[in-house]
Amino acid sequence: MFYAAASPPMLFTLILLCGSSVLSLNMFLPSLSAMAAEFKVDYAVMSLSVAGYLAVTAALQLIIGPLSDRFGRRPVLLAALAIFTAASLVCAFTTDIRVFLAFRAVQGAIIAGWTLSIAVIRDTAPPQEAASLMGYVSMAMAVAPMLGPVLGGALDALFGWRTSFLTYAGLGLAAFALCWADLGETNKTPSKTFAAQFRTYPALLRSRRFWGYALCMAVSIGAFHAFLAGAPLVATGIYGMSTATLGFCMGTITAGFMFGSFLSGRLARRYALTTMMLVGRTVACTGLLAGLALLAGGLTHVALIFGATIFVGIGNGLTTPSASAGALSVRPELAGSAAGLIGALTAAGGAALTQITGAVLTAENGAHGLLIIMLLASLTGLLAALYVRWVDGKEARA
């Protein structure tokens, strides 16, 4: 039986949970080639450890959220951490590629760390304060994608790739212990039955405000995924940038996101959610429009591309905490379900924009094409934010 702590969790606990969900995706990526050689499979087969994991995490978010609305955040999160830890140990010791890929997919349970952390924040704070806290969590989370591959590469070089999965197991165990001691139950009104819970879903799914918030978040993050898919082609294929320099320059958008998230943490308590979203989308669109204007004027230096896209990072940092808080505030008693749904939508939007970017960009249109795709996504987010503002105004006048 699970016994809740006396108080809500510390912000550090939520940051650790969110960071772990990111590290589980990318820390072992530098080892993929060595893993393919050890398992005696093609690199394409080994890459399923990434694609399959992402597919499972998208699906799991649709399950984890509703489970936490029914049974509470604490038991669902503790169960997910236990599953992740056990799956990590199997991955660390197995010599069968089929077993490895199966349990690598099971590791996707760690996505509960992100999904339920934002639900916990919304459980314990009103919308604008929740957006502020999510801003600080997002700022800390941005560090994980930068540090993960560095740590994984070092572990591989020193001890072999299996050490990364032993590290995952250690992180899972540490997170479990921390949550056991610190994570009190924050869902004070769990559904009595799934039938009763499902009867409340139409109110969430019919909400125009929810879909406005969700769309704004999905396409904002989607612009970032388009950048990840297109920047290597533009930088190396068109401008001849070295891979080492590319890695550094691709970090600029993450640095922008950290700065924007910091601003959200400082400002979101004082300004309406839609105001933060509109400012964020305006910053992103302005940077991209300026980049396209300079390209049209004949300036073609690669620094222009990264200079323009850093504004997307800043804009996303300003937008996504408020969009998340808004989506979870439409029906607070279904915050877990809302968190899972926006997580799945964001993953699907990112996958779609990644595929579109890969299909559209060529060596001839790369620089312009990348900025245009990102601009279209950012403009869609701006329209979604304006739509939510309009709905809010209409409801206030009713």
N, C-alpha and C positions, 0 to 999 in steps of 0.2 A: 504494500500500500504506500502511496506517495504522500508525504507530509509536507505541506507548503511552508516556506519560510515566513517570517513575521512581516516582511516588508517587500515591496517591489525590488527588482534587481538594480544593481549599480549600472551606470552607463558603460563602465568598462566591460561588464559581462556581455552586454548586447554588442559592443564593438568586437569582442573576441568571437562571438557566435557568427556575426556577419563576415568577419575576416576569414574565419575558417571555411565558410562556404565558397569563398573566392580562391583560397589557397588550394582547396581540394581539386579545383579545375586545372590550375596552371603550374603548380610547383614541379610536377614530374615531366613536363613537356620537353625539357632539354634531353631527357633520357630516352625518348621514343625510338630513336635509331638503334641504340644499344639494346633496348628491350626487344625490338623486332629481331635482332640478330640472335639474342639468347633464346627466344621462343621459336626461332627458325620459321618466321612468317614474313610476308611482305609488309612493307611499311603501311600500305593501305589497310591491311587487316589490323595493324597495331593502332592506327588512327581511329578505329572504332571505339577505342577507350575514351576518346574525346566526344565523338559524335553521339555514341550510345548514351554516354553519361548526360549530355545536354538534353537529349530526348527524354530520358527518365526524369530529370529534374523538372522539366516543364510539366510533365504529367503528374508528378508527385505533388506539386504545389496546389493542384486542383483537389487533391485528397487531403493533404496535411491541414490546410486551412479549415475546411469543414469539420475535420476531426477535432481540431482545437476549439472550435465553437461548441461542439457537443461535449467533450470530455475535459476541456481546459488546456491552457498553453503548456503548463508544467509537465504533465504525464506524456503528452505527445512529443515534446521536445526531448525529454529524457530518453524515451524509447528510440527516437531517431538517432540520438548521439550514441546509444548502445549499439544500434545496428551498424552505424558508420564505423565505429571502433572495431567491431567484429569483422566486418567486410574488409577493412584495411589490413587486418592481420592475415586474412586468407590471401589477399593480393600479394602481401609481402613474402609469403612462403610457398605459394603454389608454383608448379612447374608446367602446368597445363594451360594453354592459351585460352581454351574455352572456359575453364574455371575462372581464370583471371578476368576475362571480359564480363562474365556474369556477375562476379562480385564487385568489379569496378562500377558496373551499373548500379548495384545495390548501394555503393558509396553515395549515390545521389541523395540518400536520406538526409545528408548534411544540409541540404537546401532549407530544411526546417529552421536552421539557424537564422537565415535572412528573413524568411516568410513570417516566422513567429516573433522575431525581434521587433519588426515594425508594428505587428499587432499588439505586442506588449506596450510599446510606446504609446500607441493610440488608446489602449485600455487605461493608461495612467495619466494621460495629459490631454487637455483640450486641443482642438485642431491646430491653432497657431503655435502653441508651445510644442506640440508634437512635431510640427514641421521644423522648428528650431533644433530639436533633439535629433531628428533624422538628418539634418544638415551636418551636425557634428559626427554622427555615425558614418555618414557617407564620406566625409573628409578622411576619417581614419581608414575606411574601407579602401579608398583609392590607393593606399600604400601597398596593400596586399598584391595587386597585380604586378607591381614593379619589383617587389622583393621576392615573390614566389619563385619565378624562374631562376633568379640568382641563387637563392638558397638551395633549390633542387639541383642546379648544376654543380654547386660546391659539394653537396652530399654525394652526388654520383661520382664526381672525380675522386673523392676521398674514400668512399666506402661502397660504391655501387648503387644502382637504381633502387634496389629493395629497401634501402635505408629511408627513402622518401616515404614509402608506405608504412614503415615502422614509425616514422615521424607523424604521419597522419593518425596512426593508432594512438600515439602519445598525446597528440592534440585533442583527439576525441575523448580520451579518458580524462584529461585535465578539464575539458569543457564540461563533461558530465559531473565531475566532482564540484566544479565551481557553481554550476546550475543547481545541483542538489543543495548546496549550502546557501545560495544567494537568491535563486529565482523563486520567489513566492508566486502563488497563483494570482494572476491579474484578471482573468475572466470571471467576474463575480456573478454573471448571469448566464451560465452555460445552459444550452437547450436541454430540456428534459428527455426528449426523444428525437431521433433523426426525422421522424414524420413531422413533428412540430417545427423543427428547424427548416425543413424543406418548404413548409408552407409560408415561411417568411421570405424565401428567396425571390419570388416575383417582385417584391417591393424594391429589392436591390437591382435586379436585372432590368426592371422597367425604368430605373432612374436615369434620366438624361444627364444629370450632373455626374453620376458615377462614370458613365461612358465617356463623357467629356474629359474628366480627370484621367481616366485610364488611357484614352487615345493620346492625350498630350504627353503622358509619361512614355508610352510605347514608342511613339515616333521620335521623341527626343533622344532616348537611348538608341533607337534605331539609326539615327544619324551618326552616332559614335561607332556602331558596328559597320556602317558603310565606310567610314574612315579606315577602320582596321582592314577591311577587305580591299580597299582601293589604294591606300597610301603606298604599299610596297611597289605596286605597278608604276605609279606616278614617279616615285622617288628613284627607284633603281632602274626601271625600264626606260624612262624618259630623260631623267636628269643624271643618271649614272652614279647615284649616291651609293656609297659602300653600305653593307649590311650593318656594320657597327654604328656608323653615323645615323642610319635609318632608325635603329633601335633607340638611340638617344632622342632623336627628333620626334618619334612617335610618342614619347613620354610627355611631350608638351601638352597634349590634349588632356592627359591625366592630371598634370600640374594645374591646368586651367580648371578642371573639375574640382580639385581640392580647394582652390581659391574660391570658386563659386559656392561650394558647400560651406566653407568657413563664413562667407557672407550670409548665407541662409541661416546659419546658426546664430549670427549676431542680429539679423534683421527680421526674421520670420515672426518673432513674437510681436513686433510692432506694426506689421503690415498684413493686409488680407492675403489669403492664399492665392486668389486670382491675381492680385497685384504682383506678387513674387513670380508667378508663372509668366505673366505678360512681360515683366522686365527681363526674365531669363530668355524667353523666346525672342524678344527684341534684340538682345545682345548677340544671340547666335545668328540671327538673320542679318544683322548689320555687319558683323565680321565677314560673313560669306559673301554678301553683296559687295562689300569693299574689295574683297579678293577678286571677284569676277570682274569688277570695274577696272582694276589694275591690270588683269590679264587682257581685257579687251583693249586697254591702252598700250599694250605692247610689252609690259613688264612680265617676264616669265621666270624669274628666279625661283628656285625651289623653296626658299625661305618664305616666299609669299604664300605658298600653300599652307605651311605649318603656322604661319602668322595668322592666317584667316581662320584655320580650324581650332586654334586655341580658344577663340571666342565661343565655339560650340561647347567646349569643355566648361568654360565659365558659365555659359547659359544653362547647361544641363545641371550644374551644381546649384544654380538659383532656382531652377524649375522643379526638379524631380522630388525633393523633400516635400514641397507644398502640394504637388500633384498626388503623391502617395498619401499624405495626411488627409487630403480632401476626399480621395476615393474611400479611405477607411472610415471616414466620418459620416458618409451617407446613411449607413445603417451600423452604428457602433456595436450593436449586439452580434453582428456578422463580420466583425473586423478581420477575423482569421480567414474566412471565406473570401472576403474582398482582397486581402493580401495575396492569397494564393492565385486568385483570378488575374490580378494585375501582373503578378510575376509570370504567369503562363503567357499572357498577352504580350508582355515585353519580350519574352524569349522568342515567341512566334514572330513578332515584328522585327526583331534583330535578325532572325534567320532569313526572313523574306527580303529585307534590305541588303543583306550580305549577298544573297543569290542575285538580286537585281544588279547590284554593283558589279559583281563578277561577270555577268552576262553583257552588260552595256559598255563597260570601259574597254578602250583599246589604246594602243600607243599613240594614235592620232588625236583622240578626244580626251585622253586621260585627265589632264589638269582641269580643263573646263568641266568635263563630265562629272568628276568627283565632287567638285564644289556645287554643281547644279543639283545632283542627287541629294547631297546634304542640305542644301537650301530648301528643296521641295519638302523634305521631311521636317525641317525646322519651321517652315511656313505652315505646314499642316498642324504642327503643335501649337503655333500661334493662333490659328483659327479655332482649335479646340479650346484653348484658354479663353478666347473671346466668347465662345459659345457658352462656357460655364459662367462667365461674367454676365452674359445676357440672361441666362436661366435664373441666376441669383437675383438679378434686378426684377425680372418678371414675377418671381415668387414673392419678393418683398412688396411689390405693388398690389399683389392679389389679396 
